[in-house]
Amino acid sequence: MRAMTVVPGKADSASVGEVGEPPEADGAVLVEGLLAGICGTDIELTSGDFGSGRPGADRMVIGHESLGQVLEAPPGSGFDPGDLVAGIVRRPDPEPCPACARGEWDFCRNGRYTERGIKDADGYGAERWRVAPYFAVPVPAELGRLGVLVEPASILTKAWDQVDQVGARSWYGPEQVLVTGAGPIGLLAALIARQRGYAVHVLDRATDGPKPQLVRDLGGVYLTDLADLRVTPDVVIEATGAGQVVVDCAKLLGPAGVMCLTGISPGPASIGVQMDALTRQLVVRNAALVGSVNAAKRHYADAVEVLLAADPAWLERLITRTVPLSDWPSALVKEPDDIKVVVDLRA
């Protein structure tokens, strides 16, 4: 069968590979792959920056943002042929650390976890894949192809969970939210903020294309210059990974404000920062910075609820390009108006 493959650690090795049927060890639920989303992690994988496939395999199947349709499922699994599913990315380590043993593999302490399509395991970017019922997320039929957004949305439901937990250390009543970056992660962060009733301001470099209108259609304010921000943010969801943006926004946090970092940038390793001044501002305001990556199972269920509550026409506009599996490497080349690019695994 065909799959999205790379040679781990080798740049420019992305290709349509012929691979064997998914092994039963991957799980009892057999799924026909429908769509796979492309994100910055996939681009880094195809650049050879990191990534490791199934032990002993020369090539790795990537694709961790998934949507598929069940072909076979055992009785009592909770799934039937025809059901739509998304696959959870991370798996706990083989001898679970305390976090993994409690289903919080996103907080794995020893780094021995595996991740489908990223670390020591094949991904979901294939015509067929298998998954254990526990790691399969039911996707309501009414979401249709928008179910491919479940995994990226889970990153944000987890991020907002972290913000809530940190904010709850004191009286917590956020009103103003700043989101940096209007890619899929930033826009989904803004969506959740608006669903919660917060005022939202989104910062991005794009001056045209679909991003400004998507923010405005949420009822948010779109900015291209942080100097134009006219409020003090209670919460910042940072989705660019750009060090200077992180520092500049951290300085703006209000009393007991929380900034959640969700982005990683391949940019320069250091920037010039007056840490004494920044530290003073954070300390005297009781402000907090927290990093967040991946998601636990409950965050996937939360993501489904977020997507169901959203305007489907708005969500459809996040998917700006669909490419066939037969030409999937073209999805790695960013086009001017790209937001979320997905691969049609049946084409």
SEVEX-776403 format. One line per 3 residues: number of its first residue (from 0); for each residue x, y, z of C-alpha. Coordinates in steps of 0.001 Angstrom, whole numbers. Example, Ala and Ser with C-alpha at 12.3 -4.5 7.8 and 13.67 -1.06 7.14 Angstrom:
REM SEVEX-776403
0) 12300 -4500 7800  13670 -1060 7140
REM end
This chain:
REM SEVEX-776403
0) 0 0 0  1042 3640 -446  2188 5856 2373
3) 3852 9175 3165  7421 8131 3905  10787 9634 4784
6) 14207 8271 5673  14739 9355 9285  17589 11808 9599
9) 17934 12284 5825  16882 15569 4270  14818 15690 1066
12) 13803 12025 1373  10031 12571 1351  8345 10251 -1132
15) 5309 8127 -1831  6537 4803 -475  5220 1283 -840
18) 4919 -287 2595  3432 -3467 4000  21 -3750 5597
21) -100 -2309 9126  939 -4949 11670  -1689 -6217 14091
24) 634 -5171 16910  -366 -1570 16136  -3908 -2275 17298
27) -7066 -4262 16707  -8925 -1522 14835  -8138 -1454 11102
30) -8714 1939 9542  -8790 3308 6003  -6786 6523 5966
33) -8810 9483 4694  -6794 12603 5473  -3499 13521 7108
36) -2723 17079 8161  675 18674 7572  2298 20813 10255
39) 5689 22253 11136  6717 18989 12798  6288 17143 9490
42) 8408 19730 7696  11154 19301 10298  10937 15522 9919
45) 11347 15758 6157  14294 18121 6671  16107 15387 8566
48) 16259 17466 11756  14867 14711 13977  12549 11725 13970
51) 12857 7965 14233  10777 5224 12717  9781 1730 13668
54) 12853 -119 15025  14663 -1915 12207  12818 -149 9382
57) 14682 1873 6747  11818 4238 6068  9306 5862 8344
60) 5616 6502 7697  4846 10012 8930  1537 11768 9544
63) 289 12375 13075  -2755 14543 12316  -5181 11878 11193
66) -8688 11106 10044  -9790 7650 9000  -12773 5364 8619
69) -12994 2064 10459  -12787 -1019 8253  -12639 -3688 10972
72) -13091 -3540 14726  -13455 -6305 17301  -16693 -6712 19276
75) -16761 -4603 22400  -14190 -2143 21058  -16696 698 20891
78) -16210 1022 17131  -18027 -296 14068  -17106 -359 10381
81) -17835 3038 8849  -17100 5045 12001  -14790 8040 11660
84) -11782 8088 13973  -8651 10078 14705  -5577 8487 16220
87) -3888 9704 19403  -230 10496 18740  1735 9656 21881
90) 2052 6294 23672  3325 5797 27225  6778 4370 27822
93) 7027 559 28119  7631 676 31892  5435 3654 32653
96) 6811 6575 34583  4383 7973 37188  2864 10397 34648
99) 2429 7826 31866  916 5344 34322  -1836 7885 35017
102) -2629 8537 31350  -610 11755 31314  1911 10656 28704
105) 2109 14268 27534  4042 14808 30795  6295 11743 30406
108) 9238 12054 32814  11811 9758 31208  11392 10440 27480
111) 10832 6792 26568  7392 7438 25079  6731 6754 21392
114) 4821 8971 18978  3043 7834 15849  4758 9339 12828
117) 7396 11117 14918  9323 8920 17360  9925 5177 17095
120) 6570 4403 15484  4970 4683 12058  2345 7353 11622
123) -1116 7587 10118  -118 8851 6675  -987 5622 4863
126) -3867 4113 2939  -4548 1859 5937  -3450 1968 9550
129) -4186 211 12781  -4802 1588 16238  -5716 156 19626
132) -9287 1092 20658  -7993 3071 23653  -5950 5310 21368
135) -8719 5821 18794  -10796 8992 19126  -14422 8796 17902
138) -15153 11548 15397  -18862 12385 14977  -20094 11926 11420
141) -21299 15535 11297  -17707 16744 11473  -16816 14891 8278
144) -13414 15875 6942  -13078 18533 9636  -12187 15631 11936
147) -8625 16016 10661  -8462 19076 12925  -8994 17021 16094
150) -5282 16494 16783  -4199 20121 16338  -7243 21253 18343
153) -6196 18887 21151  -2933 20833 21461  -5008 23921 22286
156) -7505 22270 24614  -4480 21021 26546  -2890 24504 26449
159) -6070 26122 27790  -6243 23402 30452  -2741 24433 31551
162) -3690 28109 31570  -6724 27349 33741  -4700 25289 36195
165) -2029 27965 36570  -4604 30745 36746  -6486 28921 39497
168) -3600 29497 41924  -5428 32785 42698  -8680 34526 41811
171) -9061 33873 38091  -11247 35867 35740  -9483 36492 32417
174) -11070 38874 29948  -8385 39885 27433  -6503 37257 25424
177) -3588 37780 23057  -2746 35047 20558  541 35302 18676
180) 581 33616 15287  -2425 33100 13014  -1542 29666 11733
183) -3782 26679 12549  -2663 26557 16180  -3135 30278 16742
186) -6510 30379 15043  -7765 27382 17015  -6505 29047 20202
189) -8486 32143 19245  -11558 30036 18473  -11507 28502 21958
192) -10986 31899 23564  -14041 33279 21752  -16094 30216 22708
195) -15205 31044 26314  -16414 34611 25859  -13020 36328 26020
198) -11985 39356 23969  -9359 38124 21506  -6468 39890 19802
201) -4362 37972 17256  -883 39071 16179  569 37899 12865
204) 2819 39220 10108  368 38598 7258  -1251 41771 5944
207) -3513 40062 3418  -4786 36591 2577  -7368 34688 4635
210) -5945 35187 8148  -7173 38716 8970  -10745 37958 7939
213) -10803 34651 9797  -9879 36497 12996  -12437 39247 12372
216) -15148 36694 11626  -14537 35267 15105  -15136 38731 16509
219) -11444 39202 17237  -9006 42027 16565  -6237 41358 14056
222) -2833 43022 14592  383 43111 12603  2250 45256 15133
225) 2298 44594 18856  2470 48345 19457  -1150 48527 18275
228) -2389 46364 21160  -4601 48608 23291  -5300 46244 26175
231) -3339 44442 28878  -3591 40705 28203  -4620 38403 31028
234) -3630 35387 28919  -1203 34994 26035  -1228 31879 23860
237) 2104 31976 22033  2140 29970 18786  5120 31372 16869
240) 8047 30083 18915  9914 33289 18045  12055 34289 21010
243) 11648 38027 20585  7872 37707 20357  7836 35630 23548
246) 9866 38258 25409  7878 41201 24101  4556 39616 25025
249) 5745 38446 28438  6456 42083 29294  2809 42937 28574
252) 1169 40380 30866  -1155 41826 33461  -1162 40959 37176
255) -1315 37179 37679  -1276 36827 33896  -423 33522 32226
258) 1474 32933 28985  1329 29452 27463  4070 28618 24960
261) 2910 26203 22251  5314 26981 19406  8917 26023 18715
264) 11000 28002 16257  14032 26733 14320  15402 30301 14452
267) 18573 31581 16133  19589 29979 19417  19908 33282 21256
270) 18542 36821 21265  19514 39886 23216  17277 40149 26292
273) 17570 42224 29463  16652 39334 31739  16841 41373 34942
276) 14136 43733 33722  11969 40907 32366  12323 38889 35555
279) 11380 41899 37649  8215 42431 35616  7179 38785 35901
282) 7876 38603 39619  6163 41811 40695  3064 40914 38633
285) 2913 37274 39777  2914 36427 36060  3652 32899 34846
288) 5113 31327 31711  4315 27682 31015  5266 25408 28132
291) 2819 22903 26668  3275 20113 24144  1200 17152 22966
294) -2065 16171 24668  -3623 13532 26889  -6633 11466 25873
297) -9130 13782 27586  -7871 16706 25505  -8816 14890 22290
300) -12373 14491 23557  -12391 18181 24471  -11138 18999 20966
303) -14078 17155 19401  -16471 19246 21504  -14715 22483 20465
306) -15011 21588 16786  -18660 20566 17118  -19457 23931 18720
309) -17706 25918 15968  -19140 27263 12726  -18280 24520 10210
312) -17958 27061 7403  -15306 28906 9446  -13445 25657 10150
315) -13560 24745 6449  -11666 27952 5672  -8769 26761 7856
318) -8132 23953 5360  -6732 26023 2534  -5270 23271 353
321) -5739 19538 -207  -3112 17542 -2101  -3307 13905 -3249
324) -1195 11207 -1626  361 10633 -5062  1937 14098 -4792
327) 2063 14571 -1034  5600 16130 -903  4093 19206 -2569
330) 2220 19798 704  5571 20592 2337  6133 23629 126
333) 4328 26553 1691  2148 28670 -583  1272 32302 226
336) -2251 31726 1545  -1653 28372 3242  -3060 27825 6705
339) -3741 24104 7059  -2706 21798 4237  -4030 18224 4248
342) -3191 15127 2249  -5998 13064 683  -4841 9497 1380
345) -7235 8016 -1178  -6044 10125 -4129
REM end
